[in-house]
Amino acid sequence: MADEPEAPLEEPLGLSPEHVQSVIQAIDENDLDGVRALVEPLHSADVADLVEQLEPDERRILVDVIRGLVASEVLPYLGEALRDDVVEHLGTKDVAAALAELDVDDAIDVLEDLDEEDQQEVLRALPAFERLQIEAGLAFPEDSAGRLMQRDFVAIPAYWTVGQTIDYMRQTDDLPDEFYEIFVVDPSHRPMGTVPLYRAMRTKRPVLIGDIMESEPILIPAEMDQEEVAYHFQQYDLTSAGVVDESNRLIGAIMVDDVVDVIHEEAEEDLMRLAGVGESDIFWTVAETTKRRFLWLLVNLGTAVLASIVISLFGATIEQVVALAILMPIVASMGGNAGTQTMTVTVRALATRDLTVTNTFRIVSKELVVGFVNGLLFAALVAAIAAVWFGGIALGGVIAIAMIINMIVAALAGILIPLGFDRFGVDPAVAATVFVTTVTDVVGFFAFLGLGAWLLL
């Protein structure tokens, strides 16, 4: 029996470099039909990636070629910096048409990044119903559940049967595009429970909804910060959750796909802030990127000057024992790296609620012990290197003691500084890096040079 031909392998997901080059070549050759043929089969997220990889002139040509697709589906996937550029190129009419087709939460996500003047211009171009829905969403605080939620959901009374519910969903035209549970509400539209779709589909038609609903659902206040929303979804393994107003009336629902975006956004924001950069740095102009990074670097310059002032206090000591100047960077660098390790773990633990008031003392104590043990280990190693290098046991002892002191201080600074920022309501990722590095540099230099002046001269 002849071997049957193997089934062709499925195309891998994502945007390949070869596909990008093909689009660029088609644009260069002014083959607009070829561009359209290459782009139309792509997922909207991949089209957004393609837009981001093109040069500005190429990007505008691509947007013009697939204007309808970009306007209606790709905008939510674009980063903030490029989205502004694309929106400006599309114009008010096309942007308004796009927002009218999007879910309200996605439309708000696009609109809230625009300047106030551009927002109002687009809102005026929207149909009345869509404009009112979006304006209602924009009335909630930025990064709140009210802006994250979608307004379309399924809500029914508890006395309906499963059969009635299924018939209602089949006959109603304005159901959400995607939903995972049915909300059960009282006459005042306050949530009483939820029924997962799988349960409704598996239950016989005569059964009352109230008999199969999950009582005491987890509800999200509309004013809740989106980071808190993400925590609830992660903590309780939610796929969706109802959003309620101040009167506890159901006004919307948040879906897990939107929360995934929030988790990614918050994690990326913390990472970027630790380095003093922004998500859209790669797309900004040279002037804009330079301006945004300058302030952070200026703060770093100030902390470096502070460390230099400490070194200058021991200028005479360094002149007499030149080996101190050679070994100084070791103490500061080890302390800075140890502090950064602890700080990174602490910032992430605060974001995920793994570090709380209850376990703060235990975690601080642990980091203190870790700093001490690492200090001992590296003190022995560096002392041996210094003794062999410069032929002096006393110098090895000085750097060993300084190493222990700085590693302990680095561990404490790495956890206490982010905790302090968090207690005062300041994002610990914003400035913790600068302060931790400053503390380890200043303490490291002062301990090493001070001990050198005391024990070696």
C-alpha positions in Angstrom: 0.0 0.0 0.0 1.5 3.3 -1.0 2.3 5.8 1.7 -0.2 8.5 2.1 1.1 12.0 1.6 1.8 13.9 4.8 -0.5 16.7 5.7 1.1 20.1 5.1 2.3 21.8 8.2 0.3 24.7 9.5 1.7 28.1 9.1 3.2 29.3 12.4 1.4 32.1 14.2 2.9 35.5 14.3 4.6 37.8 11.7 7.7 36.4 10.1 10.6 38.6 9.0 10.1 37.3 5.4 6.5 38.5 5.4 7.6 42.0 6.6 10.2 42.2 3.9 7.6 41.2 1.3 5.3 44.0 2.4 8.2 46.5 2.3 9.2 45.4 -1.1 5.6 45.7 -2.4 5.4 49.2 -0.9 8.7 50.2 -2.5 7.5 48.9 -5.9 4.2 50.8 -5.4 2.3 47.5 -5.8 -0.6 48.4 -3.6 -2.7 45.4 -4.6 0.2 43.2 -3.5 0.4 45.0 -0.2 -3.3 44.5 0.3 -3.0 40.8 -0.6 -0.2 40.3 1.9 -1.8 42.1 4.8 -5.5 41.1 4.6 -5.0 37.5 5.7 -3.1 38.6 8.8 -4.6 38.7 12.3 -5.2 42.2 13.5 -2.5 41.9 16.2 0.0 40.9 13.5 -1.1 43.9 11.3 -0.3 46.1 14.3 3.1 44.5 14.6 3.7 45.1 10.9 2.7 48.8 11.3 5.2 49.2 14.1 8.0 47.7 12.1 7.7 50.0 9.1 9.3 53.4 8.6 6.9 56.4 8.9 6.5 56.9 5.2 5.9 53.2 4.6 3.5 53.1 7.5 1.3 55.8 6.1 1.1 54.1 2.7 0.1 50.8 4.5 -2.6 52.6 6.5 -4.0 54.1 3.3 -4.0 50.8 1.5 -5.9 49.0 4.3 -7.6 52.0 5.9 -10.9 50.2 6.8 -9.1 47.3 8.4 -6.7 49.5 10.4 -9.5 51.8 11.5 -11.9 49.1 12.8 -9.7 46.3 14.2 -6.0 47.2 14.5 -6.1 50.4 16.5 -6.6 48.7 19.9 -3.4 46.6 19.3 -1.2 49.6 18.6 1.1 51.1 21.2 0.3 54.6 22.4 2.9 56.5 20.5 2.2 54.8 17.1 -1.6 54.9 17.7 -1.4 58.7 17.9 0.4 58.9 14.6 -2.0 56.5 12.9 -5.0 58.3 14.3 -3.7 61.6 13.1 -3.2 60.2 9.6 -6.6 58.5 9.5 -8.5 61.7 10.3 -11.5 62.3 12.5 -14.1 60.8 10.2 -12.4 57.4 9.9 -11.4 57.3 13.6 -15.0 58.0 14.6 -16.2 55.2 12.3 -13.7 52.8 13.8 -14.7 53.6 17.4 -18.4 53.1 16.5 -17.6 49.5 15.5 -15.4 48.7 18.5 -16.6 47.5 21.9 -16.9 50.4 24.3 -14.0 49.4 26.4 -11.7 49.2 23.3 -13.0 52.5 22.0 -12.3 54.2 25.3 -8.8 52.6 25.3 -8.1 54.3 22.0 -9.7 57.6 22.8 -8.3 58.2 26.3 -4.7 58.4 24.9 -5.6 61.3 22.6 -5.3 65.0 23.5 -8.4 66.6 24.9 -9.0 68.6 21.7 -8.7 65.5 19.5 -11.0 63.6 21.9 -13.7 66.1 21.6 -13.4 66.3 17.8 -13.8 62.5 17.5 -16.6 62.4 20.0 -18.6 65.0 18.1 -18.2 62.9 14.9 -19.7 59.7 16.6 -23.3 58.7 16.4 -25.3 59.8 19.5 -25.7 56.4 21.1 -22.0 55.4 20.8 -20.9 58.9 22.0 -23.0 58.7 25.1 -21.6 55.2 26.0 -18.0 56.3 25.5 -18.5 59.6 27.4 -20.0 57.6 30.3 -16.9 55.4 30.3 -14.6 58.4 30.2 -16.3 59.8 33.2 -14.7 57.1 35.4 -11.2 57.6 36.7 -8.3 56.6 34.4 -7.1 53.0 34.8 -10.3 52.1 36.7 -12.7 49.2 36.3 -15.3 51.6 34.8 -13.1 52.2 31.8 -12.1 48.6 31.5 -15.5 47.1 31.5 -17.8 46.3 28.5 -21.4 47.5 28.7 -22.9 44.5 27.0 -23.8 41.6 29.2 -26.5 39.0 29.8 -28.7 39.6 32.9 -31.8 37.7 33.7 -34.2 37.1 36.7 -33.8 34.1 39.0 -37.3 32.8 38.3 -36.6 32.2 34.6 -36.0 28.6 33.5 -33.0 27.4 31.6 -35.2 26.9 28.6 -36.4 30.5 28.7 -32.8 31.7 29.1 -31.6 29.7 26.1 -34.5 31.0 23.9 -33.8 34.5 25.0 -30.1 34.3 24.0 -31.1 32.8 20.6 -33.6 35.4 19.8 -31.9 38.5 21.1 -29.7 40.5 18.6 -27.8 42.7 21.1 -25.9 40.0 23.0 -22.2 40.5 23.7 -19.8 39.1 21.0 -18.2 37.0 23.8 -19.3 36.2 27.3 -18.7 33.3 29.7 -21.4 33.6 32.3 -25.0 34.9 32.7 -25.7 37.3 35.5 -28.8 36.8 37.7 -30.2 40.0 39.0 -33.1 41.1 41.3 -35.8 43.7 40.2 -33.4 46.5 41.1 -30.8 45.1 38.8 -28.5 44.1 41.7 -26.6 40.9 41.1 -27.8 37.9 43.0 -25.5 35.3 41.4 -24.0 34.0 38.1 -24.5 31.0 36.0 -21.5 29.7 33.9 -22.5 29.1 30.3 -21.4 25.5 30.4 -23.7 24.8 33.3 -26.7 26.4 31.5 -26.0 24.3 28.4 -25.8 21.1 30.4 -28.9 21.6 32.5 -32.4 20.5 31.5 -34.8 23.2 30.2 -37.4 23.2 33.0 -34.8 23.9 35.8 -35.0 27.3 37.4 -32.0 29.6 36.9 -32.1 30.4 40.6 -31.5 26.7 41.5 -28.2 26.4 39.5 -26.7 29.9 40.0 -23.6 30.5 42.0 -24.6 32.8 44.9 -22.4 35.6 46.2 -20.5 36.4 43.0 -17.2 38.3 43.1 -18.2 41.9 42.0 -15.9 44.7 41.0 -16.7 48.3 42.0 -16.5 50.6 39.0 -14.0 52.9 40.8 -11.6 50.1 41.5 -8.1 50.5 40.1 -7.3 48.2 37.2 -4.3 46.8 39.1 -6.6 45.7 41.9 -9.0 44.2 39.3 -6.1 42.2 37.8 -5.3 41.0 41.3 -8.9 39.8 41.9 -8.9 37.9 38.6 -5.5 36.2 39.4 -6.4 35.5 43.0 -9.8 33.9 42.3 -9.2 32.4 38.8 -11.9 34.5 37.2 -12.8 34.5 33.5 -15.2 37.4 33.9 -16.7 39.5 36.6 -19.6 41.9 37.0 -19.0 45.6 37.6 -21.3 47.5 39.9 -21.9 51.2 40.7 -22.2 52.9 44.0 -25.8 51.5 44.4 -24.5 48.0 43.8 -26.4 47.9 40.5 -24.9 45.9 37.6 -23.5 48.2 34.9 -21.0 46.1 33.0 -18.6 43.2 32.9 -14.9 42.7 32.7 -13.5 39.9 30.6 -10.3 38.0 31.2 -8.7 39.1 27.9 -8.8 42.7 29.0 -7.3 41.8 32.3 -4.4 39.9 30.5 -3.7 43.2 28.8 -3.7 45.0 32.2 -1.3 42.5 33.7 1.0 42.9 30.8 0.8 46.7 30.9 1.4 46.9 34.7 4.3 44.5 34.6 5.9 46.3 31.6 5.3 49.7 33.3 7.1 48.6 36.5 10.0 47.2 34.4 10.3 50.4 32.4 10.1 52.7 35.4 12.9 50.8 37.1 15.1 52.0 34.2 13.5 55.4 33.8 12.2 54.8 30.3 8.8 54.4 28.7 7.0 51.8 26.7 7.1 53.9 23.5 10.7 55.0 23.7 11.5 52.9 20.6 9.0 54.8 18.5 9.7 58.4 19.7 11.9 60.8 17.8 15.5 61.4 19.0 14.5 64.7 20.5 11.5 63.3 22.3 13.4 60.3 23.7 16.3 62.6 24.8 14.0 64.9 26.6 12.1 62.2 28.4 15.3 60.4 29.6 17.2 63.6 30.5 15.4 64.1 33.9 16.1 60.6 35.1 19.7 60.8 34.1 19.9 64.2 35.8 18.8 62.7 39.1 21.3 59.9 38.6 24.0 62.6 38.1 23.0 64.1 41.4 23.4 60.8 43.3 26.8 60.2 41.5 28.0 63.6 42.7 26.9 62.7 46.3 29.0 59.5 46.1 32.0 61.5 44.7 31.7 63.9 47.6 32.1 61.0 50.0 35.2 59.8 48.1 36.6 63.4 48.2 36.5 63.3 52.0 39.2 60.6 51.9 41.4 62.1 49.2 44.5 62.1 51.4 43.9 58.5 52.3 43.6 57.4 48.7 46.9 59.3 47.8 48.8 57.3 50.4 47.1 53.9 49.7 46.5 53.8 46.0 45.2 50.2 46.3 42.0 51.7 47.9 41.2 53.5 44.6 41.7 50.3 42.6 39.4 48.2 44.9 36.7 50.8 45.5 34.5 49.8 42.5 34.4 46.2 43.8 32.7 47.2 47.0 30.2 49.6 45.4 29.4 47.3 42.5 28.7 44.3 44.6 26.5 46.4 46.9 24.6 47.9 44.0 24.0 44.6 42.4 22.8 43.0 45.6 20.5 45.9 46.3 19.0 45.7 42.8 18.3 42.0 43.2 16.4 42.6 46.5 14.6 45.7 45.1 13.4 43.9 42.0 12.0 41.1 44.0 10.4 43.5 46.4 8.7 45.7 43.7 7.3 42.6 42.1 6.1 41.2 45.4 4.3 44.4 46.2 2.6 44.4 42.9 1.4 40.8 43.3 0.4 41.3 47.0 2.9 38.6 48.1 4.5 41.2 50.4 2.0 42.5 53.0 1.9 44.0 56.4 1.6 40.5 57.9 4.8 39.1 56.5 6.9 42.2 56.2 9.0 41.5 59.3 9.7 38.0 58.2 10.7 39.0 54.7 12.9 41.8 55.9 14.6 39.5 58.4 15.2 36.9 55.7 16.8 39.5 53.4 19.0 40.7 56.2 20.3 37.2 56.8 20.8 36.7 53.0 22.8 39.9 52.9 24.9 38.9 55.8 25.7 35.4 54.5 26.5 36.7 51.0 28.6 39.4 52.6 30.6 36.8 54.5 31.1 34.6 51.4 32.2 37.5 49.1 34.2 39.1 51.9 36.4 35.9 52.2 36.8 35.8 48.4 37.6 39.4 47.9 39.9 39.6 50.9 41.9 36.7 49.5 42.2 38.4 46.1 43.2 41.7 47.6 45.8 40.1 49.9 47.4 38.2 47.0 47.1 41.1 44.6 48.6 43.8 46.8 50.4 41.6 49.3 48.7 43.0 52.4 46.5 41.1 54.8 45.4 44.3 56.5 44.0 45.6 53.1 42.2 42.3 52.6 40.6 42.6 56.1 39.5 46.2 55.3 37.7 45.2 52.1 36.2 42.1 53.8 34.6 44.2 56.6 33.4 46.8 54.1 31.9 44.1 51.9 29.9 42.6 54.8 28.6 46.1 55.8 27.6 47.1 52.3 25.9 43.8 51.5 23.8 44.0 54.6 22.9 47.7 53.9 22.1 46.7 50.2 19.7 44.0 51.4 18.0 46.4 53.8 17.8 49.3 51.3 16.6 47.0 48.5 13.5 46.1 50.6 12.9 49.0 52.9 13.1 51.8 50.3 10.4 50.2 48.0 8.3 49.5 51.1 8.6 53.1 52.2 7.5 54.4 48.8 4.6 52.0 48.8 3.5 53.1 52.3 3.4 56.8 51.2 1.4 55.9 48.0 4.3 56.4 45.6 5.0 53.8 42.9 8.2 52.1 44.3 9.3 51.3 40.7 9.6 55.0 39.9 12.5 56.1 42.1 13.6 53.0 44.1 16.5 52.3 41.7 18.1 55.7 42.2 17.8 55.7 46.0 19.0 52.1 46.4 22.1 52.7 44.2 22.8 55.9 46.0 22.7 54.2 49.5 24.9 51.3 48.5 27.4 53.6 46.8 27.6 56.1 49.6 27.7 53.4 52.4 30.2 51.2 50.4 32.6 54.1 49.8 32.3 55.5 53.3 32.8 52.1 55.0 35.7 51.0 52.8 37.6 54.3 52.8 36.8 55.0 56.4 38.1 51.6 57.5 41.2 52.1 55.3 42.0 55.5 56.9 41.5 54.0 60.3 43.3 50.7 60.0 45.9 51.3 57.2 47.4 54.7 58.1 
